[in-house]
Amino acid sequence: MQHIADWEGYRFDYRDSGTGPVILLIHGTQSDYREVYHVERLIEAGYRIIVPSRPGYGKTPLRVASSPGELAAFYRRWLASRHLERYTVYGISAGGPTAIALASGNPAVSSLVLACAMTHQISLPYQDWLVQPLLQRPLQLVQWILWHYVKDKLVKFPQEASVRMVEMTSLLQRDEIRRQLNGADQKLLYQVGLQNGPGRGCCLT
């Protein structure tokens, strides 16, 4: 369920589901508060999962933070304002640097989990040029076209599209991936593919 927070002069969206020990999940690139990976299973296992949309995704503006350290400090203050004094930080993919920064020297963090996560902030070629407002609409259009193509193939050919998604980050041959993928894997990849989409954020936060 989507929640909207108005805090420190910013409006951003997040998910807050389940009951039990708190896990703050920091999603990766091309995702938002609707992050799919592991969330439902963690809720079923008895955890409360909070997933804020990172800057540039969902309804979270880019200006919330310009670095992993700034975003980590923002989350730390926000969680403290909600009287959450103990939680686990779970960073996925490009959410890794923020997760590490949030866990570092933070007595409220009981543990840090990194899943296929980056461990440092990277510098992109022409980074300052690419983030200019004038280029945002054309870049988002390109992303939208690419994701529209991916989602169209996923709907029409779900099994083969799942194989191709795994192939991008696997050393296994395509036939071996096809053999190992089960129904639960395909369902998860289908959900991920349909949920992901264009955004203005990246690995900077």
DRENRODREN-646212 format. One record per residue (C-alpha): residue number from 1; residue in one letter; x, y, z. Coordinates in nm, 4 decimals. Layout:
BEGIN
[r NUM, "A", [X, Y, Z]]
...
# end
This chain:
BEGIN
[r 1, "M", [0.0000, 0.0000, 0.0000]]
[r 2, "Q", [0.1317, 0.3437, -0.0942]]
[r 3, "H", [0.1767, 0.6058, 0.1759]]
[r 4, "I", [0.2673, 0.9704, 0.1213]]
[r 5, "A", [0.4946, 1.1509, 0.3672]]
[r 6, "D", [0.5272, 1.5278, 0.3995]]
[r 7, "W", [0.8458, 1.5784, 0.5959]]
[r 8, "E", [1.1237, 1.8406, 0.6091]]
[r 9, "G", [0.9588, 2.0262, 0.3225]]
[r 10, "Y", [0.9519, 1.7240, 0.0891]]
[r 11, "R", [0.6733, 1.4956, -0.0236]]
[r 12, "F", [0.7699, 1.1360, -0.1009]]
[r 13, "D", [0.6007, 0.7987, -0.1219]]
[r 14, "Y", [0.6757, 0.4763, 0.0610]]
[r 15, "R", [0.5363, 0.1371, 0.1528]]
[r 16, "D", [0.4868, 0.0282, 0.5129]]
[r 17, "S", [0.3555, -0.3277, 0.5421]]
[r 18, "G", [0.3549, -0.6074, 0.7954]]
[r 19, "T", [0.4221, -0.6249, 1.1679]]
[r 20, "G", [0.7245, -0.7260, 1.3684]]
[r 21, "P", [1.0938, -0.6285, 1.3544]]
[r 22, "V", [1.1452, -0.3392, 1.1126]]
[r 23, "I", [1.3399, -0.3666, 0.7877]]
[r 24, "L", [1.4093, -0.0543, 0.5833]]
[r 25, "L", [1.4516, -0.1728, 0.2246]]
[r 26, "I", [1.6407, 0.0597, -0.0108]]
[r 27, "H", [1.5546, -0.0380, -0.3669]]
[r 28, "G", [1.7708, -0.0301, -0.6779]]
[r 29, "T", [1.7565, 0.1467, -1.0119]]
[r 30, "Q", [1.4311, 0.1460, -1.2136]]
[r 31, "S", [1.2213, 0.0583, -0.9082]]
[r 32, "D", [1.0264, 0.2421, -0.6368]]
[r 33, "Y", [0.8221, 0.1747, -0.3228]]
[r 34, "R", [0.6586, -0.1194, -0.5037]]
[r 35, "E", [0.9851, -0.3189, -0.4930]]
[r 36, "V", [0.9036, -0.6887, -0.5359]]
[r 37, "Y", [1.2160, -0.8794, -0.4382]]
[r 38, "H", [1.1683, -1.0723, -0.1118]]
[r 39, "V", [0.9185, -0.8225, 0.0300]]
[r 40, "E", [0.6133, -1.0486, 0.0502]]
[r 41, "R", [0.8161, -1.3380, 0.1916]]
[r 42, "L", [0.9631, -1.1144, 0.4598]]
[r 43, "I", [0.6166, -0.9928, 0.5557]]
[r 44, "E", [0.4947, -1.3525, 0.5717]]
[r 45, "A", [0.7959, -1.4364, 0.7911]]
[r 46, "G", [0.6851, -1.1775, 1.0463]]
[r 47, "Y", [0.8672, -0.8564, 0.9557]]
[r 48, "R", [0.7512, -0.5007, 0.9033]]
[r 49, "I", [0.8905, -0.3716, 0.5725]]
[r 50, "I", [0.9332, -0.0015, 0.4947]]
[r 51, "V", [1.0285, 0.0821, 0.1351]]
[r 52, "P", [1.0645, 0.4519, 0.0474]]
[r 53, "S", [1.0982, 0.5527, -0.3175]]
[r 54, "R", [1.4507, 0.6794, -0.3720]]
[r 55, "P", [1.5012, 1.0301, -0.5187]]
[r 56, "G", [1.3924, 1.0390, -0.8807]]
[r 57, "Y", [1.1527, 0.7458, -0.8473]]
[r 58, "G", [0.7857, 0.7298, -0.7553]]
[r 59, "K", [0.6834, 1.0646, -0.6118]]
[r 60, "T", [1.0182, 1.1366, -0.4460]]
[r 61, "P", [1.1850, 1.4467, -0.5936]]
[r 62, "L", [1.5518, 1.4392, -0.6939]]
[r 63, "R", [1.6303, 1.7349, -0.4708]]
[r 64, "V", [1.5791, 1.5299, -0.1512]]
[r 65, "A", [1.9455, 1.4264, -0.1661]]
[r 66, "S", [2.2413, 1.4412, -0.4040]]
[r 67, "S", [2.4564, 1.1642, -0.2536]]
[r 68, "P", [2.4188, 0.8347, -0.0645]]
[r 69, "G", [2.5391, 1.0060, 0.2539]]
[r 70, "E", [2.2787, 1.2810, 0.2281]]
[r 71, "L", [1.9987, 1.0335, 0.1590]]
[r 72, "A", [2.1119, 0.8104, 0.4468]]
[r 73, "A", [2.1042, 1.1085, 0.6844]]
[r 74, "F", [1.7558, 1.1980, 0.5566]]
[r 75, "Y", [1.6275, 0.8441, 0.6191]]
[r 76, "R", [1.7902, 0.8333, 0.9612]]
[r 77, "R", [1.6125, 1.1526, 1.0700]]
[r 78, "W", [1.2836, 1.0397, 0.9175]]
[r 79, "L", [1.2892, 0.7025, 1.0945]]
[r 80, "A", [1.3835, 0.8695, 1.4242]]
[r 81, "S", [1.0874, 1.1061, 1.3846]]
[r 82, "R", [0.8641, 0.7983, 1.3574]]
[r 83, "H", [1.0123, 0.6632, 1.6823]]
[r 84, "L", [1.1722, 0.3639, 1.5103]]
[r 85, "E", [1.4696, 0.3015, 1.7348]]
[r 86, "R", [1.5806, -0.0383, 1.6003]]
[r 87, "Y", [1.5785, -0.1660, 1.2437]]
[r 88, "T", [1.7632, -0.3654, 0.9796]]
[r 89, "V", [1.8812, -0.1964, 0.6601]]
[r 90, "Y", [1.8416, -0.3992, 0.3401]]
[r 91, "G", [2.0077, -0.2530, 0.0296]]
[r 92, "I", [1.9430, -0.3867, -0.3211]]
[r 93, "S", [2.1567, -0.3064, -0.6275]]
[r 94, "A", [2.2051, 0.0721, -0.6563]]
[r 95, "G", [2.0534, 0.1133, -0.3105]]
[r 96, "G", [2.3714, -0.0363, -0.1665]]
[r 97, "P", [2.5747, 0.2830, -0.1087]]
[r 98, "T", [2.2870, 0.4485, 0.0785]]
[r 99, "A", [2.2291, 0.1325, 0.2835]]
[r 100, "I", [2.5964, 0.1192, 0.3827]]
[r 101, "A", [2.5991, 0.4894, 0.4714]]
[r 102, "L", [2.2838, 0.4521, 0.6810]]
[r 103, "A", [2.4208, 0.1530, 0.8729]]
[r 104, "S", [2.7612, 0.3098, 0.9349]]
[r 105, "G", [2.7931, 0.4383, 1.2900]]
[r 106, "N", [2.4179, 0.4189, 1.3434]]
[r 107, "P", [2.3263, 0.2557, 1.6778]]
[r 108, "A", [1.9657, 0.2120, 1.5615]]
[r 109, "V", [2.0729, -0.0355, 1.2925]]
[r 110, "S", [2.0807, -0.3936, 1.4185]]
[r 111, "S", [2.2106, -0.5441, 1.0932]]
[r 112, "L", [2.2918, -0.4645, 0.7312]]
[r 113, "V", [2.1884, -0.6860, 0.4389]]
[r 114, "L", [2.3177, -0.6281, 0.0858]]
[r 115, "A", [2.1618, -0.8118, -0.2100]]
[r 116, "C", [2.3531, -0.7855, -0.5392]]
[r 117, "A", [2.4351, -0.4367, -0.4169]]
[r 118, "M", [2.6822, -0.1735, -0.5221]]
[r 119, "T", [2.9205, -0.0878, -0.2418]]
[r 120, "H", [3.0344, 0.2572, -0.3501]]
[r 121, "Q", [2.9093, 0.5595, -0.5349]]
[r 122, "I", [3.0186, 0.5707, -0.8971]]
[r 123, "S", [3.0810, 0.8635, -1.1254]]
[r 124, "L", [2.8988, 0.8449, -1.4562]]
[r 125, "P", [3.0403, 0.9934, -1.7782]]
[r 126, "Y", [2.8924, 1.3381, -1.8403]]
[r 127, "Q", [2.7090, 1.3074, -1.5085]]
[r 128, "D", [2.6632, 1.6809, -1.4484]]
[r 129, "W", [2.5405, 1.7261, -1.8042]]
[r 130, "L", [2.2942, 1.4361, -1.7946]]
[r 131, "V", [2.1113, 1.5574, -1.4830]]
[r 132, "Q", [2.0259, 1.8964, -1.6319]]
[r 133, "P", [1.6464, 1.9579, -1.6313]]
[r 134, "L", [1.6471, 2.0291, -2.0058]]
[r 135, "L", [1.7511, 1.6699, -2.0788]]
[r 136, "Q", [1.5221, 1.4967, -1.8358]]
[r 137, "R", [1.2161, 1.4718, -2.0600]]
[r 138, "P", [1.4063, 1.3282, -2.3635]]
[r 139, "L", [1.5889, 1.0795, -2.1408]]
[r 140, "Q", [1.2664, 0.9722, -1.9745]]
[r 141, "L", [1.1058, 0.9257, -2.3166]]
[r 142, "V", [1.3894, 0.6943, -2.4223]]
[r 143, "Q", [1.3503, 0.4970, -2.0989]]
[r 144, "W", [0.9746, 0.4763, -2.1462]]
[r 145, "I", [1.0133, 0.3391, -2.5006]]
[r 146, "L", [1.2634, 0.0760, -2.3844]]
[r 147, "W", [1.0504, -0.0341, -2.0894]]
[r 148, "H", [0.7368, -0.0405, -2.3042]]
[r 149, "Y", [0.9174, -0.2791, -2.5401]]
[r 150, "V", [1.0374, -0.4991, -2.2519]]
[r 151, "K", [0.6933, -0.5169, -2.0904]]
[r 152, "D", [0.5269, -0.5959, -2.4225]]
[r 153, "K", [0.7603, -0.8944, -2.4716]]
[r 154, "L", [0.7116, -1.0008, -2.1109]]
[r 155, "V", [0.3340, -1.0123, -2.1511]]
[r 156, "K", [0.3451, -1.1915, -2.4860]]
[r 157, "F", [0.6323, -1.4311, -2.4099]]
[r 158, "P", [0.6624, -1.4521, -2.0288]]
[r 159, "Q", [0.8773, -1.7657, -2.0130]]
[r 160, "E", [1.1295, -1.6606, -2.2762]]
[r 161, "A", [1.1417, -1.3035, -2.1451]]
[r 162, "S", [1.2229, -1.4385, -1.7984]]
[r 163, "V", [1.5095, -1.6411, -1.9461]]
[r 164, "R", [1.6499, -1.3322, -2.1188]]
[r 165, "M", [1.6243, -1.1269, -1.7988]]
[r 166, "V", [1.8294, -1.3841, -1.6082]]
[r 167, "E", [2.0759, -1.4189, -1.8958]]
[r 168, "M", [2.1770, -1.0531, -1.8642]]
[r 169, "T", [2.3363, -1.1154, -1.5238]]
[r 170, "S", [2.4237, -1.4862, -1.5406]]
[r 171, "L", [2.7202, -1.6913, -1.6620]]
[r 172, "L", [2.4892, -1.9807, -1.7467]]
[r 173, "Q", [2.3970, -2.0624, -2.1035]]
[r 174, "R", [2.0444, -1.9842, -2.2154]]
[r 175, "D", [1.9365, -2.3497, -2.2336]]
[r 176, "E", [2.0607, -2.4119, -1.8790]]
[r 177, "I", [1.8734, -2.1066, -1.7475]]
[r 178, "R", [1.5602, -2.2275, -1.9236]]
[r 179, "R", [1.5993, -2.5689, -1.7603]]
[r 180, "Q", [1.6521, -2.4323, -1.4094]]
[r 181, "L", [1.3798, -2.1665, -1.4016]]
[r 182, "N", [1.0741, -2.2859, -1.2131]]
[r 183, "G", [0.7228, -2.1444, -1.1950]]
[r 184, "A", [0.7911, -1.9372, -0.8829]]
[r 185, "D", [1.1002, -1.7817, -1.0457]]
[r 186, "Q", [0.9067, -1.6896, -1.3569]]
[r 187, "K", [0.6240, -1.5387, -1.1542]]
[r 188, "L", [0.8693, -1.3210, -0.9595]]
[r 189, "L", [1.0527, -1.2073, -1.2731]]
[r 190, "Y", [0.7183, -1.1306, -1.4382]]
[r 191, "Q", [0.6187, -0.9115, -1.1423]]
[r 192, "V", [0.9563, -0.7378, -1.1398]]
[r 193, "G", [0.9453, -0.6689, -1.5122]]
[r 194, "L", [0.5979, -0.5175, -1.4980]]
[r 195, "Q", [0.6722, -0.3125, -1.1852]]
[r 196, "N", [1.0009, -0.1629, -1.3020]]
[r 197, "G", [0.9987, 0.1460, -1.5169]]
[r 198, "P", [1.1633, 0.4754, -1.6013]]
[r 199, "G", [1.2784, 0.7183, -1.3394]]
[r 200, "R", [1.5131, 1.0118, -1.3057]]
[r 201, "G", [1.7233, 0.8620, -1.0254]]
[r 202, "C", [2.0252, 0.6359, -1.0594]]
[r 203, "C", [2.3186, 0.5184, -0.8475]]
[r 204, "L", [2.3960, 0.8687, -0.7183]]
[r 205, "T", [2.1718, 0.8173, -0.4159]]
# end
